[in-house]
Amino acid sequence: MSNNGTWMIAGLGNPGTDYLKSRHNIGFNVVDYLADDLNIVSAKSKMTASISNTVWEGHKLFLVKPLGYMNRSGSVLNEVARYFQIDTSHLIVVHDDVDIEMGRIRIKQKGGHGGHNGIRSVIESLKSETFIRIRIGIGRPFLQKTMINHVLGNFHDDEKPQINTVIETASRSIKTILLKGLSQAMNQFNNKQIF
């Protein structure tokens, strides 16, 4: 469907100020960081998404944040992909993952949703599992804290410098995929302790 140089980089999260700094919104944070890093100055709201675009190293990039809730992300990404004719193999989805400890990221292509409602929505809407995921570890809750409170809660003050390093590393991993390919990025970033 797409030409080789066109990619969509989508961060998953929930809209609104209540969720702005939550663990569940780490995908949004990575897309925002990457946009700043690539000097993209403005994003437009279109198709229930915030969309910015640029050309970088010969690749046409669409940076996308779905503006509906997390569990409806898939229909938004499907609509954007169809509109800009982006193949699912050129879709990179960045999201939080409780099964990975904080301080690690894991890049993979294909696979199930692992209980993540945003990824479940993307798989169901695209009718495909063949997109790249950058899974960012947020760990599991301690003690009696419920999972929902954990993922929707904010990072603690002592975690913020660490999570900033993780966001920068995830952004770098996206650039590595684009420049050197998926295998190289997986070898370089998967399961490495970032801090």
Helices and strands as residue ranges (DSSP letters): E 6-11, G 17-19, G 23-25, H 26-37, E 44-46, E 49-56, E 59-66, G 70-72, H 73-83, G 88-90, E 91-97, E 105-109, H 117-126, E 132-137, H 147-152, G 157-159, H 160-180, H 182-189
